[in-house]
Every structure is written in structure tokens, then in C-alpha cells.
Amino acid sequence: MRKTMSILITLQVMNILGLVSLAQVDDTAVMTIPVDSPAFVFSPGNWVGDSGRGGRIFRQTWNPGAYFRVTWESASTNVVPSLLLDTSTYSAMKSVPKLAYNLDGIWNGDVPCAKEIPVEGAAKAGKHVLTVYLKMSTQVHRWGSEGVSGSNVVRITGLRLGADSKPCTDTPQTRWAMIVGDSITEGCGAYELECYSHLVGQALQTQGYEYAVSACGWSGWLHRGDNPPGDVPGYYVVTNSMNGAGGEYVDSLSRWNKIDSLHSLLDSKGRISAYGETGQEPSVIMINYGTNDAIHPTNASDVRASMAQCLEALRKAAPGAHIFIIIPFGQYKAKELYETVDAYRSAHPDDRRLSVIDMGPDAARAIAKKGYWGDLHPNPRAHATFAAKITARMMAVLCGPEAVK
């Protein structure tokens, strides 16, 4: 009885300080680490909350590949940690998003979203780190529209632990990379986080970067994303151009500067921001677009204008970022992309932070028909090969002797 009363008093004090919330009071009392605790770190540029980019109640994302980690200490393992979610948006959905997680090196990779998810793997008392990834979701109802949040999202509300646990402060890395693309970058054709974007992101983490995967099936420079007609805007939409120049930029139809239908990706100074504050621009931007603009009907002039004007907009919004343009693995829009980069370099001869990564025609032939490397969507072995080559070329630029610091 005295033990229970002591736990109750301790939890009530911690709750007043905003550190935890009381879940139950008995000899197996538990506590919850809320999402605004400094024990949580969310992948930059991926998550929004109940109050803008933050808030106390939840964090949510629609981006496969997005992750968060949470760190705590416990004196015992009597209570299995439980991830808490708000699943109220799933009522009309036939399937729910799936997660993968790593707790102290123990992985579980096929976890459907639910109100409460027991997290196995805390083998002993001490410090624990849980990293959770949005593995996949159906390509529909993710972005939202007309001022309404998407319903096909992952909405985290906290982590429930034993009462003998305490949150540990973690700090996100200052440097981060934004990885942008279509269904190939989202991971279609691969499974269990085997896509090249996740592998490149994991490599960047070893070099002190956080990363954001911002990718969507069907999407392109102009082409809308998610299952047609799709509610995800094109990346940078330009209309009424002539010969790849001029035209009108349509912000309401573009997503380059947004996280979802309700939240801007930019800070108060118009810069891309990791978490909504100033001074949080990405160090790296990597874009893999052009496939859907080539295989679906799009205006060829507007696509060229979109590429060129988007480069200018990204540089203004992230002046110090190294921008990597990936030639689509199937060589779609390769000529147009090279011409766009060449024109940009001619107009900005002092900007050395722009590179092209091209897997070449052999890679295109390898995925031209169903075979060893897959098809339009590379299979896991192709994703692994592409990730190795992309990582090597990125690191040669970012860490090489001639790298711009």
C-alpha cells in the first residue's frame, strides 16, 4: 500500500510538471510519455501536431519512411511498453497503415496501426531507445483537402511505460536531408523498409544527419499523387508556359512548400524548416521525379518550366542545401533534367551545391521489363543496388576534399 501511494504521489508531481500523465493507480501503475516530451524526436519535415507543427495531444504523418524515436530508462521490465495511437480517422478505411519498429536492436516489421501496440524487445532494465517507422499505407486519402486533414495517417499520442520509468532527453541532429520522389521513392516494389530512400537515409544517419522521406505514388513535377484522381498536389505546378519558359506558378496545386493540406513546410522567413522554427533548413535535398510526368499525359513545356522554376524556389528556400537531382532509374525526362541543370548552372556559376546522380541506361534496361531487377518499380535487390550507388556518389560530394562546407 505504501509503495502504491509513493508511486501515485510521484506520478502526480510529474504530471503537474508536464512530464507524464497518470494512466492507472495500483501496484502495476504506469505512466505515459506524451508526444511533446523531449524524449521524442520526430523525423524532420514529416510530422504535424494538434496545434500547427507541434502540440501536446498528437503528432501525425502520412509519409511512408517517416520515423520517430523515443528514449527512456526503466528499473525493471515488468510492464511491456505500449505505443498509443489515435485511430479515430480509420472508421471508413478498408486497411490501415503498417509500422515497423526497432527496440534496443529487436525488430518487428509488420505491425498494423491500432489504439495500443505492445512493443516487445526490452530484455533488461536500463536505457531503451525505440525507433518507429511508417512502413506503408494505401495510396489514398493521405494528404487531405479543403482544409481537412488526411484520414489515412499515423497519429501518435504517446508511449505507455511502467511507473519506474523516466523519459530521457534526446536532441535531433541539426543537419538533415529531404528525400523527395514518387512511388519508387515511397517504396513500391520493395518490402520491409528495403527501398532505396530508407537505405540512403540510414546511411546519412551514420554521418550525423536526420532525414525525411517525402514521397508519394503517382506524383511528379506536375502529376498529382496517390491513386487517381489523387488528392496529393503535384510537386511544383506551372501552367501556360511556352517552350519550357514562363507560365504561371499555381501554389494551391503544389506541394513543394507544404507538409499536408493544412501545414506549411516553410518558416516565417520562407525557408524550408525541419520543425517550423527559423534556422532549420535542410543540408541536403534529393529529388527523384520525372517518371510519372513521362508515362502519364502532362504538358511537356510545363514540365520543363516546373523543373527550372522549382530549382530556383528550392535554392531560395534552402540557400545552403546541396541539391541532388536523380535521373529517374528508367531514364524518364533525362534530357530535360540535364538541360535544366545546365541552364541553372549557367545562370548561377557560383552555386556549386547542385549535382546530378544518374544510374545510366543499363539500369533503365534492367527494369524495362519484368526480370531480375523488377519492373517499373524496382524489386528489393535493385533498390539495394541503387541505394549503394546513390550513397557513394552523395558521400563523395558531401564528404570529399572538394566539398563545399
N, C-alpha and C positions, 0 to 999 in steps of 0.2 A: 504493500500500500504506500509506504513512504517512497519507494522507487518510482511508482507511478506518479505521485504528487510532484516529485522533483522534476520528472520529465515534463509534466504539464506546465509547471512554472517556467522552466527553461524555454519551452516552445512558445509560451505566451509572450515572454520577453522578446524572443527572436522575431516573433510575428509582428509585434509593435514596431520593431526596428526595420521591418520590411524585408527581412532575410528569408523567412519561410512562412508557410501558412499551416495551421493545425488541421490535420485530417481526421484523427481519431485519438481517443484518450483511454488507454488501458496498458497492460503490461507489454503489448506489442505496438505501442504508439509509433506513429510515422510522422514524417514531415515532408513538405513539398518544396523543391527549389523552383521558384517562379521564373518565367522567361526573361524578366528584366534583371535577374541576378547577374553579377559579374562572373559567375561560374559558367555562364553560357557564352559561346562565341558562334555567331552565325556567318555563313559564307557571304562575303560582301556583294552588294548589288543584287541579291536574290530574294531577300525577305522583307515583308512589311508587317505592321502590327495593328493592334486595335486603335492606335492613335498615330496615324501617319506611318513613318518608318519604324516606330517603336511602340511603346505602351506597356502596360502591366499584365494584360489578360492573355494575349496570344501573340505568336509570330506565325506567318503563313508564307508558303511559296508554291508556285506552280511549275517550277523548273526542274525536270529530271537532272540529276547530278548535283543539285544544291545540297548543302550539308550543314550540320551544326555539331558542335561538341560541347560537352558539359563535364566539369571536373569536381570531384568531391572526395572527402575522406570519411571512412567509417571504422568503428571499433570492432564490428562484427559483420557477419554476412547472414544474420538471422532473417532479414527481410529482403526479398528479391526486389530489385529496383523495378519500377513501373513507369514507362513513358506514358504521359497523359495527353490525349488529343481531343479537340472539339470536332466531332464527326457530324455535326448537325446539317452540314451542307450536302451530305451524300444521299439524302432521302430519295431522290428521283434517279439515282445512278445505278446502272447495272453492275458496274465494277468499281472498285476503289483503288487509289494509288497503293503501290507497294514500296516498302522501305528495305534497306539493308543497314546493318549496324555492326560496329566493332566495339566490344567492351573488353579492355585490357588484353587485346590480341585475339579474343574469341569472336568469330564472325557468325552472323546469321543473315542470309541473303534473300529471303523470300517471305517478307512479313507484311501481310495486308494491314492497312490502317484500321485502327479500332479505338474505342474510347480509352482503353487501357491495354498496354502492351508489356507483359513481363519481359524483362531483359536478363537473359541468362549469361553467366560467364564471370561473375565476381567471385573468384575462387578463394580469396582470402581477404582479411581485413587490411586496411591501409588506404592509399590513394588510388582512385579509379578515374579513368577517362573513357567516356562513351562518345563515339562519333556515329552519327546517324545520317544516312543519305536517302534522298528521294530517288528510288531506283527506276521506277517507271510509272506512267499513268496513261489512260486512254486519251487520245488526241482530240479532245472535245471539251468545251465549257471550262477552259482553264484561265483564260485571260479576263473574262467579264466584259460587260458592255453597258452603255448608257448609265454610267455612274454606279454600276453594280459589280461587286467582286465576283470573280470566278467561283464556281462551286466545286470544281474538280481540283482541289488544292489540298496540301497538307498543312494542318493548323495545330501547332504545338502549344500546349498550355502549361507544361511543367514536367518535372521528374519527381516521383514519389520515392522516398527512401526510408530506411529505418531511422528512429529518433536519435540514434547515437551518431548519425552522420552530420557532416557540416560542409557547406559549399566552399570550394577553393577558387580564388580569383584567377581567371585566365585573361589574356590580352591578345586580340587578333594581331597578326603581323601587319606592319604598316604597308608593305609592298603587296600588291595584289594584281591578278591577271583576270581579264574579262574574255571569256571564250564564247564566241557568237557563231551560230550556224543553224542548220536545218535538221532534218530527221537523222542524217548521218552523225551529226554532232550530238544530237539528243541521245543517240544510241540504238536506233532501229537497226536490226540485223545482228546486234550483239546482245549479250545477256549478262546478268550479274555484274554490272559495272565493268564490262570488258571493252567499252567503246573508247576510241582514241582520246576524246576530250577528258574523260576521267583519268586516263593513264598519263596524259600530259599534265593535268592538274596535280596529280600525285607527285610527278617529277618536280614540278615547280615548288611544291611544299618542302621538298628536301633542300631547296635553295633559299628558303625563308619567305615564300610567297603564300598568301591565301589565294583562292581563285573562285570565280563564279562561272558556272556554265549557264549561258542564256541562249537556249536553242529550242527550236520548235519545228516539228514536222510540217511539210508542205511550204514552209516560209522561204522567202527570198528577198532580194533588194526591194522588189515591188510586190511579189506574190504574197497573198495572205496566208497565214499559218493555221494549222490544225485542220481537221477533216473538213473538206469543202462543204459549205462556203467559208467555214473557219471564222473565228472571232478575233484571232491574233493579227494585228496590223502588219503590213509589210515593214521591212527594216527602215528604209528611208525613201518615201514615196514622192516622186516628181512626176508631174503631168504636163502635157502640151509643150514638150521640148522639141527642138529641131536639130537634127543631125547630132544628137548627143549633147547638146548645149542648151542653156537657158531653161525655160519652163517654170513651173510653179511648184514649190515645196508644199506638201499638204501635211501639216503636223498631226491633225486628227487621225490620219491614216497611217501614221508612222510610229514605230516602237523604239527606235534607237535611244531615245531620251526618256523612256518610261520603264517601270518595272511591271506594272499591270494597268488595267483600265482606270485605276484610281490614284496611282502614285508615280510621281516623277522620279527619275534616276539622277536628276541634277540637283546641285546645292543652290543656295541663294545667289551665287555668283555665276550660275550657268555652267558649272563644271560637273562632270560625272563624279558621283560620290559613292563611297562604299556603304555608308550608313546614314547619309543625309546631312552630315556636317561638312564644313568647308575644309579644304586641305586634305581631302581623301581621294584624290584622283587615282585611277589605276596606273600601274607602272607598265603594264603590257595589255594590249588589245589584240586579239586574234580573231579573224573573220573568215568563215568558210561559207560563202554564198555564191550563187550563180546557177546551181543545178536546177532548181525549180523554175527560175526565170527562163531557162533554156527549154525545159521539157514541157512547160505549160505556156499557153499563149500570153505573152507580155509584149509591150511596146518596146522594140529594140532601142529606139532613141532614148526613151525614158529610163531604160535600164542603165545605159551609159551615163546619162546625166545624174542618175541616182548614185552610181559608184563615185563619180567625181565630186559631187557636192557633199556626199557623206564623208569622204576623206577630209574635206575642209571642216565640216562640222565636228568630226571627232577630234581633229587636231586642236580646234578652238576649245573644246570641252575637256581635253586631256593633253595639255601642252607638252608634258614630259614623257608621255607614254610611247613605248616602241610599238608601232602598229605592224602586225604581220598579216599580210593578205595570203590566204591559202588558195591556190588554184584548185577548184573542185577536183576530186580524185578522178572523175570521169572526163576531165578537161573541158567541162562546160564553161563557156564565156571566157576561156583562157586568153584569147586575142584581145578582147575588150578590157580585161583586167590589166594585162600588161600595158596596153596603151594608156589606160587611166593612170597607172602608177608612173609611167614615163612622163606623162603630161604634168602630173603633180610635182615630180622631181625637177622638171624644167622650170616650173613656176616658183619652186621653193628650194633653190640649190643648197641652202644651208641646213635644211632639215634632213638629217641622217638617220632619223628614227622611223624608217619605213622600209620593210623588207617583204619580198615575195618568197613563199615556200611552194615549190612545185614538185609533185611526185613523178611527173613526166608521163609520156604516152604509154610506157609499159604498164604502169599502174592502171591506166584507163582501160587498156586491153584486158588486163587481168580481171576486171569487174564488169566487162562489157556483156558477158552472158553468164548464166548460172554455172559456177565451176568451183575451183579450189578456193578462190578468194571471195566467193559470194556472187553478188549481182549488183544492181544499182546501189543497194545497201550492203556494204562490205560485211563479211562474216567476222567472227572474233579474231581469227588468225590474221586477216587483213587489217583490222583495227589495230592489233598489236604491232604489226609491221609499220603501218603509217605513224603510230604514236612514237615508235623508236626513232624514225627518221625525222619527224617534226621536232621532237625533243632535242635531238642532236643539233639541228640547224638553229633552233631557238637559243640554245645554250652557247653555241658558237658566237652568236650575236650579242647575247646579254652578258656573257662572262669572258669573251675573248679579249685579246690585247688591244683591239681597236674599238671596243665597245664604248659608246657614248655614255658617260656617267651623269 
